[in-house]
Amino acid sequence: MKKSRGGIPMYIEVSSALKQDDIIELLNTYEGDVSFEYAKKSGLNLLFDFTGPDAEEAAGLAKKLIKDTSWGAALYLRVRAVNK
């Protein structure tokens, strides 16, 4: 887990009504400078622990990974860093 915003522990939150299982699988299996691990679900929000750069960079990467898939380009979603 990486800390950001003054050392506060953070999650990456992905808000999407559709394709949640696919999003979890995509981010959990991503191999790169950042790694994501599904932590929990809260309503339409999927929360991921992450390692790598700061939280904002990790959120940007997660959104790019999702949007670059054949199914993700059409999804309405929000990806952001949130406090734990």
C-alpha positions as CSV (number, residue, x, y, z in Angstrom):
1,M,0.0,0.0,0.0
2,K,1.3,3.4,-0.9
3,K,0.5,6.5,1.1
4,S,-0.3,9.9,-0.4
5,R,-1.7,13.2,0.7
6,G,0.4,13.8,3.7
7,G,1.0,10.1,4.5
8,I,-2.6,9.1,4.7
9,P,-3.3,5.5,3.5
10,M,-5.3,5.5,0.3
11,Y,-7.4,3.3,-1.9
12,I,-8.0,3.5,-5.6
13,E,-11.8,3.6,-6.0
14,V,-13.4,2.6,-9.3
15,S,-17.1,3.5,-9.5
16,S,-19.0,1.6,-12.2
17,A,-22.4,-0.1,-12.4
18,L,-21.2,-2.5,-15.1
19,K,-18.4,-5.0,-15.7
20,Q,-17.3,-5.0,-12.1
21,D,-16.0,-8.6,-12.2
22,D,-14.0,-7.7,-15.4
23,I,-12.5,-4.6,-13.7
24,I,-11.5,-6.6,-10.7
25,E,-9.8,-9.3,-12.9
26,L,-8.1,-6.7,-15.1
27,L,-6.6,-4.7,-12.2
28,N,-5.7,-7.7,-10.1
29,T,-3.7,-9.4,-12.9
30,Y,-2.0,-6.2,-14.2
31,E,1.8,-6.5,-14.0
32,G,3.8,-3.3,-14.2
33,D,5.3,-0.6,-12.0
34,V,2.0,-0.4,-10.2
35,S,0.1,-3.4,-8.8
36,F,-3.5,-3.4,-7.7
37,E,-5.2,-5.8,-5.2
38,Y,-9.0,-5.8,-4.8
39,A,-9.9,-4.9,-1.2
40,K,-13.7,-4.6,-1.0
41,K,-16.9,-3.4,-2.6
42,S,-19.0,-0.5,-1.3
43,G,-22.2,-0.1,-3.3
44,L,-21.1,0.6,-6.9
45,N,-17.5,1.4,-5.7
46,L,-14.7,-1.1,-6.0
47,L,-11.8,-0.4,-3.7
48,F,-8.3,-1.5,-4.5
49,D,-5.1,-1.4,-2.5
50,F,-2.1,-0.5,-4.6
51,T,1.7,-0.3,-4.7
52,G,3.7,1.9,-6.9
53,P,3.6,5.6,-7.5
54,D,1.4,8.1,-5.7
55,A,-2.3,7.6,-5.5
56,E,-3.2,10.0,-8.3
57,E,-0.9,8.3,-10.7
58,A,-2.2,4.9,-9.8
59,A,-5.8,6.1,-10.3
60,G,-4.9,7.5,-13.7
61,L,-3.3,4.2,-14.7
62,A,-6.3,2.2,-13.5
63,K,-8.6,4.3,-15.6
64,K,-6.4,4.1,-18.7
65,L,-6.2,0.3,-18.3
66,I,-9.9,0.0,-18.1
67,K,-10.6,2.4,-21.0
68,D,-8.1,0.6,-23.2
69,T,-10.1,-2.6,-23.2
70,S,-12.6,-3.5,-25.8
71,W,-15.4,-3.3,-23.2
72,G,-14.1,-0.4,-21.2
73,A,-14.2,2.3,-23.8
74,A,-18.0,2.4,-23.6
75,L,-18.2,2.4,-19.8
76,Y,-19.2,5.3,-17.7
77,L,-16.9,5.2,-14.7
78,R,-15.1,7.3,-12.2
79,V,-11.6,6.4,-10.9
80,R,-10.0,8.3,-8.1
81,A,-7.9,8.1,-5.0
82,V,-9.7,8.1,-1.7
83,N,-8.7,7.9,1.9
84,K,-9.0,4.6,3.7
